Amino acid sequence: MLNVLEILLLCLLLQAAITDLAWRRIPNLLVLGGLLLAFALRWRLNLPLLPALGGMAAGGLLFLPLYLRGAMAAGDVKLLIMVGAFTGPLGALQIAWLAFLIGGVLALLALLARPPRRRLPYGVAVALGALLLVAWAHRPLPATAQPFAADQYPLGNTSLESVAHTGGSA
C-alpha cells in the first residue's frame, strides 16, 4: 500500500510533468511547496530530517553539472532537489538514474520527431523514474521472498511499516 509521502510525491511530480510538457517550465511555487510539504510530513511522521537534506544535496549535485553545461534547465535541477527531500539520498540517486535512462529514450524519440523539439521535458523523465521506483517497491513478492527491511526501502525509511516499527505516528 502506498504511503502518504509516496502519494504526495507522485501527485507533485504529475503536476510538474504536465506543466513541463505544456509550457516547458516547472513552477518554482510547485517545487517550493513540495519542499515544505516534505519537511512538514517528515516532522509530523517523526521521520528524521537529515535524510531529506542529504537527498536534496544528492539531487542537486547530480543535476547541477548538467544545468551548468546547458544540457538541462534549472527547473529540472530544482525538481530533483525536491524529490530528494521526499526520498533521501538513495531514492534521489535511484530516481536520477532512472530519469537518465528514460531521458535517453525520450531523446531518441525526439530525434525521430518532425520537427524536433528544442528542449526535452525532463520533468517527465523524473516523474516516470519516481513512478517506476515506487512501483518496484510495491511489486508483489513471491511467497518465498523476503520483503525489504526498513533500512533497504527504496524511498528511504518512509514506508508505513517502517514508521510503525520505529515508533513513529502515521
Buried (B, 14 or more C-beta within 10 A) or exposed (E): EBBBBBEBBBEBBBBBBBBBEEEBBBBEEBBEBBBEBBBEBBEEBEBBEEBBBBBBBBBBBBBBEBBEEEBBBEBBBBBBBBBBBBBBBBBBBBBBEBBBBBBEEBEEEBEEEEEEEEEBBBBBBBBBBBBBBBEEBBEEEEEEEEEEEBEEBBBBBBBBBBBEEEEBEE
